[in-house]
Amino acid sequence: DNVALCEITSKTLDAGISGTGVTYTWTKNGSTISGATNKTYTVYDAGTYAVTVSATGCSSKTGNVVVTSSLPAVVHDTICAPGTVTLKVVPTGSYNWYTTATGGTAVGSGQTYSTSINSSTTFYVQDASSVSGTVGPTTATSSSVTNWGVSENLQMAFTVGASFTVNSMKIAIQQVYNAGAGTITVEILKADGTAFSPAKKFTSNSVNVTTAMGGTLVEFPFNNFNIDKSWGTNLRIRLSAVGFNGAAGFNESGASYPYNSTPSGVMTITGAYNGGESKSNWYLYFYNWKISAGSTCARTPVLAVIDPLGNCGDTQAPSKPGTVTFSSITTNSMNISWTASTDNVGVTGYDVYVNGSFLKSTTTNNTSLTGLQCNTQYSVYVIAKDAAGNSSTQSTAASNTTTGIATPTITSNSPLCAAATITLSVPTTTGATYAWTGPNGYTATTRTVSRTNATTAMAGTYSATITVNGCTSTAATTTVAVNAIPAAPGVVTPVEYIVGASATPLSASGGNLLWYTYATGGTGSTSAPTPSTTNVGTTSYYVSQTVSTCESSRAKIDVIVSSNEITQTISLASGWNLISFYVLPSNASVSSVFGTSLNQIDMIKNSNGFYKPSQNAAFQSITAITLGESYLVYANTPTTISVTGIPENNVSVSLKQGWNMLGYPKSTPATITSALSSIWNNVEVIKNFDAFKDKSSGTLNNVTPGEGYYIYMNNAGSVDF
């Protein structure tokens, strides 16, 4: 079986075969170990060890074992006679030296220890920075516990002063529904709350969870929950899963940050977050962390050997190798090289250490690191070796980070209007898979996103990642705005004009108006049209409004252009009728005005003359009808006169002193005093066939369209209608 050195500091390997004529050859990392020819060999450091067993007349057999070590790499010393030895620890750090495997008092400190020996002696070195302690409140910060379930938004922030191990932590349990074995899973996140790739999740050992534990803090132990400082000095932690039939909770009050580790310097809890929002009074889930830092392994044996038969001619170690430099960095590999060491005899190779652990040996001053994780930092140093087993001090550690997948650039057609299609895309990447998230749980796995019939509920933040060979990019985000279609603008319809009248531009209530002559299609104008009144008829106009780039439906306005002609109808009774006109045709001759009704009329007369249909035209003294005049018409039988024409806006009638016949040239009735206000002081009396009116009496109160009147003027004057 393979061997791990930590709690044990050495392991005696046994070839397992013995007999007459059997020989043994031991190797480490492919190189023969000088003097290792026995059936057993004791190992003190990491490497791949192999033994080849040979016997006369038999085929050789080889077996190997891999030894890993959490112990610091050390440099033993061999001298040929009693004298001074110099023992070394390769990794930089703080160390204490002892003469016993446990207990006792340190005899030295530092990375090297020199002393005089008279016989072979085993010394022991231990990481002096090893600490065990706690961090976080030991009791709930408030009596009220909130349960939101497992939420990726609920995160605790902490700083890292040194790499450390979480041995256990207590979790606030709100309620246990059924007793049974239970676990929790936590995830370590980046400083901004996003996940590492691959995710850094740790599941606790199983704990017997009982219903009585509801409302208490329950301790969950962990194995191999190691937080490396190389991940970042600022990190976050969240509860990823609850593996029992119950609910974990947190406190929304009582927190008092920061919470420093005891002893200090290892880590500090700095705050709580709900998504991107800092919650200075909240304390989330994780109480009374029990942590350890530095090496917790047993003391490492370092051999000081006196070997009179050994090769004591070369005790000089190679020089310190140059600092590692990096090239050809990809998502899962990088090339490294360094300035070669020198040695008084010759450098035989180099041991390569990655993140403090032995990785490989090489005979050249360059090699490749493969099988790496993307977007991950690696610390590398090398140690030179010579044929005598002398090792240099380690090179200065150098770090570099494998490449990640570049954050994609999202192309968007935002903003857009409701019912349109949301179109999003990221560039094509060879061998990539795509993942989209959006509002209300939307997901997609295509490079392009097309969401038809967009609604305002589809608006919001969309995120996209790409994954190549298991490496996922940081999410790119974009905000999509979907604007509602506004209502059509308010209009007044119809708009009416008399033919030939002066028109004004149309109007509507709304913003950013566009005017059309079609219900659909066409190009809108920002200028309101002024209707034409040249021709009689109805013309339709359409108007929309635009809000946030979205155009409404079109409201319709009908413009009606009507003729300015009106028709007056006068009914004549048999006998005498006293009438007047308020409209005349363009041909105001008697025959044109009275038309066929002349067949039933015997006489037409006024103050100035007469017209008799049966009489020769040469003898007619009335040839045309005048507005403002009153006429006596004798009808042989009842008949009706219809007159169509354009009304006059202003009619002025001159009246002489004495009796006059006055017509009323308006289409709406009026009181006598208002209609004749300009001459009323000169009026003695006004009458028709039915009534009269003077200044003190009478029942004739109104003038009526179509009727005629007799008026007596005390003085001459004129009246304007």
C-alpha positions in Angstrom: 0.0 0.0 0.0 1.1 3.6 -0.5 2.4 5.5 2.5 1.4 8.9 3.8 3.9 10.6 6.2 2.5 13.0 8.8 1.5 11.3 12.0 4.2 8.8 11.2 7.5 10.3 10.3 9.2 7.3 8.7 8.3 4.0 7.2 10.4 0.9 6.8 9.8 -0.7 3.5 10.3 -4.5 3.1 11.0 -6.3 -0.1 9.2 -9.3 1.3 11.6 -11.9 -0.4 14.6 -13.4 1.2 16.9 -16.3 0.5 20.4 -17.4 -0.4 21.9 -15.4 -3.3 19.1 -12.8 -3.3 20.2 -9.1 -3.9 18.2 -5.9 -3.5 18.5 -2.6 -5.3 16.4 0.4 -4.0 15.6 3.5 -6.1 13.9 6.8 -5.4 12.1 8.6 -8.2 14.0 6.4 -10.7 17.5 7.0 -9.2 19.4 4.3 -7.4 19.8 5.0 -3.7 23.5 4.7 -2.8 24.1 1.9 -0.2 20.5 0.8 -0.1 21.0 -3.0 -0.8 19.2 -4.6 2.1 15.9 -6.3 2.2 14.4 -3.3 4.0 14.8 0.4 3.6 13.5 3.2 5.9 12.0 6.2 4.1 11.7 9.7 5.6 10.4 11.8 2.7 8.1 11.8 -0.3 8.9 10.0 -3.5 8.3 6.9 -5.6 10.4 4.1 -4.1 11.0 0.8 -5.9 13.0 -2.3 -5.0 14.3 -4.8 -7.6 14.9 -8.3 -6.2 17.4 -10.5 -8.1 18.6 -14.0 -7.7 20.9 -16.2 -9.7 19.0 -18.1 -12.3 15.7 -16.2 -11.7 14.1 -13.2 -13.4 14.3 -10.0 -11.5 11.1 -8.6 -9.9 10.4 -5.0 -9.1 7.8 -3.6 -6.8 7.2 0.1 -5.9 5.3 2.2 -3.4 4.4 5.9 -3.5 5.2 7.8 -0.4 3.5 11.2 0.1 4.4 13.5 2.9 2.9 16.4 4.7 6.2 16.7 6.6 8.5 19.6 5.6 11.3 18.5 3.3 14.6 18.2 5.2 18.2 17.9 4.3 20.1 15.2 6.4 23.9 15.4 6.9 26.5 12.7 6.8 30.1 13.2 8.0 33.0 10.7 8.1 34.0 11.3 11.7 32.7 13.1 14.8 32.3 16.7 14.1 29.8 19.3 13.2 26.7 18.6 11.1 24.3 21.1 9.5 20.7 20.0 9.3 18.2 21.9 7.2 14.4 22.4 6.5 13.7 23.3 2.9 10.4 25.2 3.1 10.6 28.8 4.4 9.0 29.1 7.8 9.4 29.0 11.6 10.8 25.8 13.1 12.0 24.3 16.4 14.6 21.6 16.7 14.4 18.8 19.3 16.4 15.7 20.3 13.3 13.7 21.1 10.3 12.7 18.9 7.9 14.0 21.5 8.1 16.2 24.6 11.4 17.8 25.7 12.7 21.3 25.2 13.7 22.8 21.9 17.5 22.8 21.4 17.4 25.2 18.4 15.2 27.2 16.0 15.2 28.3 12.4 15.5 26.6 9.1 19.0 25.3 9.8 20.5 23.7 12.9 24.2 23.0 13.4 25.7 21.0 16.2 28.6 18.7 17.1 28.0 14.9 17.3 30.2 12.0 18.4 27.9 9.3 17.0 25.0 9.1 14.5 22.1 11.0 16.0 18.5 11.5 15.0 17.2 15.1 15.6 13.6 16.2 15.1 12.2 19.4 13.7 8.6 20.8 14.1 6.6 23.6 12.5 6.6 26.3 15.2 3.7 28.2 13.6 1.3 25.3 14.3 -1.8 26.6 16.2 -5.3 25.4 17.2 -8.0 27.9 18.0 -11.5 29.1 17.5 -13.4 31.9 15.7 -16.9 33.3 15.7 -19.6 33.7 18.4 -20.1 30.7 20.7 -23.8 31.5 21.2 -26.5 32.8 19.0 -26.4 36.6 18.5 -30.2 36.9 19.1 -33.0 34.7 20.3 -34.9 35.1 17.0 -33.9 32.6 14.3 -34.9 33.2 10.7 -35.2 30.4 8.1 -34.9 31.3 4.4 -33.9 27.8 3.4 -30.6 27.2 1.6 -30.0 30.4 -0.3 -27.0 31.2 -2.5 -27.5 34.9 -1.6 -26.8 34.4 2.2 -23.0 34.6 2.6 -20.5 35.4 5.3 -17.3 37.3 4.4 -13.9 36.5 6.1 -10.2 37.3 5.6 -7.4 34.8 5.5 -4.1 35.5 7.2 -2.7 31.9 6.9 -3.8 28.6 5.4 -5.9 26.8 7.9 -8.1 23.7 8.5 -11.7 23.8 9.8 -12.1 20.9 12.2 -15.7 21.7 13.1 -18.3 24.4 13.3 -21.7 24.9 15.0 -24.8 25.5 12.9 -27.9 27.3 14.1 -30.8 24.8 13.7 -34.3 26.3 13.7 -36.3 23.1 13.7 -35.8 19.3 13.3 -38.8 17.5 11.8 -37.5 13.9 12.1 -34.5 12.6 14.0 -31.7 10.9 12.1 -28.2 11.1 10.8 -27.4 14.5 9.2 -24.7 16.5 7.5 -24.2 20.0 6.2 -22.4 21.1 3.0 -20.7 24.5 2.8 -19.1 26.3 -0.2 -16.1 28.6 -0.2 -16.6 31.5 -2.6 -14.5 34.3 -4.1 -14.4 37.8 -2.5 -17.2 39.0 -4.8 -19.5 36.0 -3.8 -19.1 34.1 -7.0 -18.1 30.4 -7.1 -14.7 29.0 -7.9 -14.3 26.6 -10.8 -14.4 23.8 -9.9 -16.5 24.6 -6.8 -14.9 24.4 -3.4 -17.5 22.5 -1.4 -17.0 20.6 1.9 -19.4 18.1 3.5 -19.3 17.5 7.2 -19.1 14.1 9.0 -22.5 12.6 9.9 -24.1 13.8 13.2 -27.1 12.3 15.0 -29.6 15.1 14.8 -32.6 14.9 17.2 -35.8 16.9 17.5 -34.5 18.3 20.8 -31.8 20.1 18.8 -34.3 22.6 17.3 -33.5 26.1 18.4 -29.9 25.2 19.4 -26.4 25.3 17.9 -25.3 21.9 16.8 -21.6 21.0 16.1 -20.7 19.3 12.8 -17.1 17.9 12.5 -15.2 17.9 9.2 -12.3 16.0 7.6 -10.0 17.6 5.0 -11.8 21.0 5.2 -8.6 22.9 4.3 -8.7 26.6 3.3 -5.6 27.7 1.4 -4.4 31.3 1.5 -3.6 31.1 -2.2 -7.3 31.1 -2.9 -7.3 34.8 -1.8 -7.0 36.9 1.3 -10.7 37.8 1.1 -13.3 35.0 0.8 -16.9 34.1 1.5 -18.7 31.1 2.8 -22.3 30.0 2.3 -24.5 27.1 3.4 -24.8 24.9 0.3 -26.9 22.0 1.5 -28.7 20.6 4.6 -28.5 16.9 4.9 -31.1 16.3 7.6 -34.9 16.5 7.9 -35.1 20.0 9.3 -34.1 23.6 8.7 -31.0 25.7 9.5 -31.5 29.3 10.6 -29.7 32.6 11.1 -30.0 35.7 13.2 -31.0 39.1 11.8 -29.7 41.0 14.7 -27.0 41.1 17.4 -23.9 40.7 15.2 -20.8 42.8 16.1 -18.0 42.5 13.5 -15.2 41.7 13.2 -14.7 38.3 14.9 -11.0 37.6 15.1 -9.6 34.1 15.5 -8.0 33.0 18.7 -5.0 33.1 18.4 -5.3 36.1 16.0 -3.8 36.3 12.6 -5.3 33.1 11.1 -8.6 34.4 9.9 -11.3 37.1 10.7 -15.1 37.0 10.1 -15.8 40.5 8.7 -19.5 40.6 7.8 -22.7 39.1 6.3 -24.3 39.6 2.9 -27.7 39.0 1.3 -26.6 39.0 -2.3 -24.8 42.3 -3.0 -26.3 43.9 0.1 -24.2 44.2 3.3 -26.1 43.2 6.5 -24.1 44.6 9.4 -26.4 43.3 12.1 -27.0 39.8 10.7 -25.1 36.6 11.7 -25.5 33.7 9.3 -25.4 30.0 10.4 -21.7 29.4 11.2 -20.8 29.6 15.0 -17.8 28.6 17.0 -15.4 27.5 14.3 -12.7 25.2 15.6 -9.6 25.7 13.4 -6.0 24.7 13.2 -3.1 26.2 11.2 0.4 25.2 10.3 1.5 21.6 10.3 -0.2 19.3 12.7 2.1 16.4 11.8 4.5 14.7 14.2 8.1 16.0 14.4 10.1 15.2 11.4 13.3 13.1 11.9 16.5 14.6 10.5 19.5 12.3 10.4 23.0 13.3 11.5 25.1 10.3 10.4 28.8 9.4 11.0 29.8 7.0 8.3 33.6 6.4 8.1 33.0 4.3 4.9 30.8 6.9 3.3 31.7 9.2 0.4 32.7 12.1 2.6 34.7 13.6 -0.2 31.7 15.7 -1.3 29.7 17.5 1.4 29.0 20.6 -0.5 25.4 21.2 -1.6 24.6 22.7 -5.0 23.9 26.4 -5.1 20.4 27.7 -4.8 18.5 27.4 -8.1 17.2 30.5 -9.8 13.6 31.6 -9.3 11.2 29.7 -11.5 9.8 31.5 -14.5 6.7 30.5 -16.4 5.8 30.3 -20.1 3.2 28.7 -22.5 0.5 29.0 -19.8 -2.9 27.4 -20.7 -6.0 26.5 -18.8 -4.5 23.2 -17.7 -0.7 23.4 -18.1 2.4 25.7 -17.9 6.1 25.3 -18.7 8.6 26.3 -16.0 12.3 26.9 -16.2 15.0 28.3 -13.8 18.6 29.3 -13.8 20.6 26.1 -13.2 22.5 25.5 -9.9 26.2 24.9 -9.8 28.0 22.3 -7.7 31.6 21.5 -6.9 31.2 18.0 -8.5 28.0 18.3 -10.6 24.2 18.7 -10.3 22.4 15.5 -11.0 18.8 16.8 -11.0 16.1 18.9 -9.4 13.0 18.1 -7.3 10.0 20.2 -8.3 7.5 21.2 -5.6 4.1 22.6 -6.4 2.0 24.3 -3.6 4.5 22.9 -1.1 4.2 19.3 -2.2 6.7 17.2 -4.2 5.5 16.8 -7.8 8.4 15.3 -9.8 12.1 15.1 -10.4 13.9 16.3 -13.6 17.5 16.2 -14.8 17.1 19.5 -16.7 16.4 23.0 -15.5 13.0 23.1 -17.2 9.9 20.9 -17.3 6.1 21.0 -17.9 3.3 21.0 -15.3 0.2 19.3 -16.7 -3.2 18.3 -15.4 -3.8 21.7 -13.7 -7.0 23.4 -12.9 -8.0 26.5 -14.9 -7.9 29.9 -13.4 -5.9 28.6 -10.4 -2.8 30.0 -8.8 0.2 27.6 -8.4 3.3 28.2 -6.3 6.4 26.5 -7.5 10.0 26.1 -6.2 12.8 23.6 -7.0 15.7 22.0 -5.1 18.9 20.9 -6.8 20.6 17.6 -5.9 24.1 16.1 -6.5 25.4 12.6 -6.7 26.4 12.6 -3.1 22.9 13.3 -1.9 23.5 16.9 -1.1 20.4 19.2 -1.6 20.4 22.9 -2.2 18.2 25.3 -0.4 14.9 25.7 -2.2 14.6 28.3 -4.9 12.6 31.4 -4.1 8.9 30.4 -4.6 7.2 31.9 -7.6 3.6 31.9 -8.5 1.5 32.1 -11.6 -2.1 31.4 -12.5 -3.5 29.1 -15.3 -5.6 30.9 -17.8 -9.3 31.0 -17.5 -12.0 31.3 -20.1 -12.4 35.0 -21.0 -15.7 36.6 -19.9 -17.9 36.7 -23.0 -19.2 39.9 -24.5 -23.0 40.0 -24.7 -24.6 41.6 -27.7 -28.2 42.8 -27.0 -30.9 44.6 -28.9 -32.2 46.3 -25.7 -34.1 48.5 -25.3 -37.1 47.1 -27.1 -40.9 47.3 -27.1 -43.4 44.8 -25.8 -44.3 42.1 -28.3 -40.9 42.4 -30.1 -38.2 39.7 -29.9 -35.4 39.9 -27.3 -32.2 38.9 -29.1 -29.0 38.2 -27.1 -25.8 36.5 -28.2 -22.2 35.8 -27.3 -19.3 35.2 -29.7 -18.7 31.7 -31.0 -16.0 29.8 -29.1 -14.7 26.5 -30.4 -15.7 23.5 -28.2 -17.7 25.7 -25.8 -21.0 25.1 -24.1 -23.2 28.0 -23.1 -25.3 28.8 -20.1 -27.8 31.7 -19.8 -29.9 32.8 -16.8 -32.5 35.5 -16.8 -35.5 37.0 -15.0 -38.1 34.7 -13.4 -35.9 31.5 -13.7 -35.2 31.8 -17.4 -32.4 29.5 -18.6 -30.9 28.6 -22.0 -28.0 26.6 -23.3 -27.6 28.1 -26.8 -25.1 30.7 -28.0 -27.9 33.0 -29.0 -31.1 33.8 -27.2 -34.4 34.7 -29.0 -37.4 35.4 -26.8 -40.4 36.3 -29.0 -43.5 38.3 -27.9 -41.5 40.1 -25.2 -43.3 41.3 -22.1 -42.2 43.6 -19.4 -41.9 40.5 -17.1 -39.0 39.4 -19.4 -37.1 42.6 -18.7 -34.1 42.5 -16.2 -30.6 41.1 -15.9 -29.4 38.3 -18.1 -26.1 36.4 -17.5 -24.1 34.2 -19.8 -21.1 31.9 -19.2 -19.1 29.7 -21.5 -17.4 26.4 -20.5 -14.5 24.9 -22.4 -12.9 21.6 -21.3 -14.6 21.9 -17.9 -13.4 25.5 -17.3 -16.2 28.0 -16.9 -15.8 31.8 -17.5 -16.9 34.5 -15.2 -20.5 35.4 -15.9 -21.1 38.4 -18.3 -24.3 40.3 -17.6 -26.5 42.7 -19.4 -29.7 44.5 -18.6 -32.6 44.2 -21.0 -35.3 46.9 -21.0 -38.8 46.0 -22.4 -40.9 49.0 -22.6 -44.7 48.9 -22.6 -46.7 50.0 -25.7 -48.3 53.3 -24.8 -52.0 54.1 -25.3 -53.0 55.9 -28.5 -53.0 59.7 -28.0 -56.3 61.5 -27.2 -58.1 63.2 -30.0 -61.3 65.1 -30.7 -63.2 63.8 -33.8 -64.7 64.8 -36.0 -63.3 68.2 -36.8 -65.8 70.2 -39.0 -65.2 73.0 -41.4 -67.3 74.9 -44.0 -65.9 74.6 -47.5 -63.4 77.4 -48.1 -63.0 78.2 -44.4 -59.6 78.8 -42.9 -58.3 75.6 -41.2 -55.8 75.2 -38.3 -53.3 72.3 -37.7 -54.8 69.2 -36.1 -53.9 68.5 -32.5 -53.8 65.5 -30.1 -52.8 64.9 -26.5 -49.6 62.9 -26.1 -45.8 63.0 -26.5 -43.6 62.6 -29.6 -46.6 62.6 -32.0 -46.3 61.2 -35.5 -49.0 62.0 -38.1 -50.1 59.7 -40.9 -52.6 59.6 -43.7 -53.0 55.8 -43.4 -54.3 53.6 -40.7 -51.3 51.4 -41.1 -47.9 51.7 -42.8 -46.5 54.8 -44.3 -44.0 57.2 -42.8 -45.1 59.5 -40.0 -44.5 63.2 -39.8 -43.7 65.1 -36.6 -45.6 68.1 -38.0 -49.4 68.2 -37.5 -51.2 68.5 -40.8 -53.5 71.4 -41.6 -56.6 70.0 -43.4 -57.7 71.3 -46.8 -61.2 72.9 -47.0 -61.2 73.2 -50.7 -63.6 70.4 -51.4 -66.7 69.1 -49.6 -66.2 65.6 -48.0 -64.6 63.6 -45.2 -60.8 63.1 -44.9 -59.3 60.8 -42.2 -56.0 61.5 -40.5 -54.1 59.3 -38.0 -51.8 60.1 -35.1 -49.6 58.0 -32.7 -47.4 58.8 -29.8 -44.0 57.4 -28.9 -42.9 56.7 -25.3 -39.4 55.2 -24.5 -38.9 54.4 -28.3 -42.3 52.5 -28.4 -45.0 53.7 -30.8 -48.6 53.4 -29.9 -51.5 52.4 -32.1 -53.0 55.2 -34.2 -55.9 57.3 -33.2 -58.3 58.4 -36.1 -59.4 62.0 -36.7 -62.1 62.6 -39.3 -62.2 66.1 -40.9 -65.6 66.9 -42.4 -65.8 69.7 -44.9 -69.4 70.8 -45.5 -71.1 73.1 -48.0 -71.8 76.6 -46.6 -75.2 76.7 -48.4 -78.4 76.5 -46.3 -82.0 76.0 -47.3 -84.9 78.2 -46.2 -88.5 76.8 -46.5 -91.5 79.2 -46.3 -95.0 77.8 -46.2 -97.7 80.1 -47.9 -101.3 80.0 -46.9 -104.2 80.8 -49.3 -104.5 84.6 -49.4 -102.1 87.2 -48.2 -98.8 86.3 -46.5 -96.2 88.6 -45.0 -92.8 87.0 -45.5 -89.1 87.7 -45.7 -85.9 85.8 -46.6 -82.6 85.0 -44.8 -80.9 83.2 -47.7 -81.0 83.7 -51.4 -79.5 81.8 -54.4 -76.9 83.4 -56.5 -79.7 84.2 -59.0 -82.1 86.3 -56.8 -84.7 87.0 -59.5 -88.3 86.5 -58.5 -88.7 83.6 -60.8 -85.5 81.9 -59.4 -86.5 82.4 -55.8 -90.2 81.4 -56.1 -89.7 78.8 -58.7 -92.7 76.7 -59.6 -94.6 78.2 -56.6 -95.3 81.2 -58.9 -98.0 79.0 -60.5 -100.0 79.4 -57.3 -99.2 83.0 -56.6 -101.3 86.0 -57.8 -99.3 88.9 -56.5 -96.0 89.8 -54.8 -95.5 93.4 -53.6 -93.6 95.5 -51.1 -93.1 99.2 -50.3 -91.3 99.7 -53.6 -93.3 97.8 -56.2 -95.1 94.6 -57.2 -94.7 91.5 -59.3 -97.7 89.8 -61.0 -96.8 86.5 -62.6 -99.5 86.9 -65.3 -98.2 90.3 -66.3 -95.6 91.0 -68.9 -92.1 91.3 -67.5 -91.8 94.8 -68.8 -94.4 95.9 -66.4 -92.9 94.2 -63.3 -91.5 96.7 -60.7 -90.0 94.0 -58.5 -87.5 91.9 -60.5 -85.3 90.5 -57.7 -85.7 89.6 -54.0 -83.6 91.5 -51.5 -82.6 90.4 -48.0 -84.0 92.7 -45.3 -87.1 93.5 -47.4 -90.6 92.2 -46.4 -93.0 91.0 -49.1 -96.8 90.6 -49.3 -97.5 87.5 -51.2 -101.0 86.5 -52.3 -101.3 82.7 -52.9 -104.3 81.3 -54.7 -103.7 78.0 -53.0 -101.3 76.9 -50.3 -97.8 76.3 -51.5 -94.2 76.0 -50.2 -91.1 78.0 -51.2 -87.6 76.4 -50.8 -84.6 78.6 -51.3 -81.0 77.4 -51.1 -78.0 79.7 -51.0 -75.2 81.1 -48.9 -76.3 83.3 -46.0 -75.0 86.8 -45.7 -73.1 87.6 -42.5 -74.1 91.2 -42.4 -77.2 92.8 -43.8 -78.0 96.5 -43.4 -81.5 97.9 -44.0 -82.3 101.6 -44.4 -85.7 102.8 -43.1 -87.5 106.1 -43.9 -89.5 108.2 -41.5 -93.0 106.7 -41.5 -94.2 103.3 -42.5 -91.7 100.7 -43.8 -91.9 97.0 -44.7 -89.0 95.2 -42.9 -87.8 91.7 -43.4 -85.8 89.6 -40.8 -82.6 88.2 -42.7 -81.4 85.8 -40.0 -81.9 82.1 -39.6 -82.4 82.2 -35.8 -85.1 84.2 -33.9 -84.3 87.1 -31.6 -86.2 89.5 -29.3 -87.4 92.6 -31.0 -85.6 94.9 -28.6 -82.3 93.1 -29.2 -82.7 92.8 -33.0 -83.7 96.5 -33.3 -81.6 97.8 -30.5 -79.8 100.3 -32.7 -83.1 102.0 -33.8 -85.6 101.1 -31.1 -85.7 104.7 -29.8 -87.0 105.8 -33.2 -89.6 103.0 -33.5 -93.2 104.0 -32.9 -94.7 100.5 -33.5 -93.9 97.2 -35.3 -96.5 94.7 -36.3 -97.5 91.8 -38.5 -100.8 90.1 -39.3 -101.0 88.7 -35.8 -99.6 91.1 -33.2 -97.9 94.4 -32.6 -95.2 95.9 -30.3 -94.6 99.5 -29.2 -92.6 100.9 -26.3 -95.3 100.4 -23.7 -97.4 97.5 -24.8 -98.0 94.7 -27.3 -97.5 90.9 -27.6 -95.1 90.8 -30.5 -91.9 90.1 -28.6 -89.8 88.3 -31.1 -88.8 88.6 -34.7 -89.0 85.2 -36.5 -87.1 83.9 -39.5 -89.2 83.9 -42.7 -91.7 86.5 -41.4 -92.2 90.1 -42.5 -93.1 93.2 -40.5 -94.6 96.7 -40.8 -92.6 99.2 -38.9 -93.3 102.9 -38.2 -90.2 105.1 -37.8 -90.5 108.4 -36.0 -87.2 109.3 -37.7 -85.3 107.8 -40.6 -82.5 105.3 -39.6 -80.9 102.0 -40.5 -80.7 98.6 -38.8 -77.8 96.2 -39.2 -78.3 92.4 -38.9 
